Amino acid sequence: MLAITETDTVRAALVAMTAALDDAGIANAATDARLLLQGVLGADAAALIRDPDRVTGAKAPLLLNAVARRVAREPVSRILGTRAFYGRDFNVTPDVLDPRADTETLIEVVLELVRGAGRQADPLTIADIGTGSGAIIVTLLAELPNARGIATDVSDAALAVARQNAERLGVLGRLTLINTRGLLGVSLSPDFVVSNPPYIPAGDIAGLDPDVVLYDPHLALDGGPDGLAIYREIACHISELESNTQAILEIGAGQADDVEAIFSAIGARPCQRRRDLGGHVRVVALEIQR
């Protein structure tokens, strides 16, 4: 049984926390223990290395609580309330999908397309469908200081989180948040449409990792019977735009052909596929000419 007292050092606490997580079958136990320790103590990794013999003090009960929550498969980001994404920290709550490292692939594709076309200084308009925490659109606006964004979601709670992140990271003045499905009611024609939509087939959700199925909102996971329902909605909305645009979409493993076929039916031209760090095609980019 894990025991951490107020007189235990940071070094001893880290060893005990790592062992408890490892015993519970938590993958990457050492990393999770370090992140929890840093988060609860409010110290970065360098500070812990400089002073490993500092005592945990009044934070000891908080460390015990954090480990218990992780043993129950609550993700570290949910416990601490923040998640790092593309070099920035984002607030996360139970109302939004936990931003994944794989989604950074989408950011890289958009930035390469913009910079490759020499448009990084242009006043681009970027629409993010199903924005959730706002990680995608806020990151793109931070990287492209002349761009403006439109973020849509059907959840007021998610939009509130996105607003917080946009304000904290200094881009709220260039972002419009709208409660709507897809692009319904959006009057501007965006230069880029980006999205990490729900793409898990409804019947597969129950079998996902407990960290996901217990703590990510199912609204952000459920892609309908075949996982492609929201892509069809996005394609329908894009087909009604009056100007050229590019769509950059995150997809699930094995969905590239199907998603490209959905958009080819509205006249879109697939122009790029990008694999994530695990080797799966994670992003497709499409051009829509009007």
Buried (B, 14 or more C-beta within 10 A) or exposed (E): EBEBEEEBBBEBBBBBBBBBBBEBEBEEBBEBBBBBBBBBBEBEEEBBEEEEEBBBEEBBEBBBEBBBBBBEBBBBBBBBEBBEBBEBBBBBBEBBBBBBEBBBBBBEBBBEBBEEEEBBEEEBBBBBBBBBBBBBBBBBBBBBEEBBBBBBBEBEEBBBBBBBBBBBBEBBEBBBBBEBBBBEEBEEBBBBBBBBBBBBBBEBBEEEEEBBBEBBBEBBBBBBEBBBBBBBBBBBBBBEBEEEBBBBBBBBEEBBEBBBEBBEEBEBEBBBBBEBEEEBBBBBBBBBEE
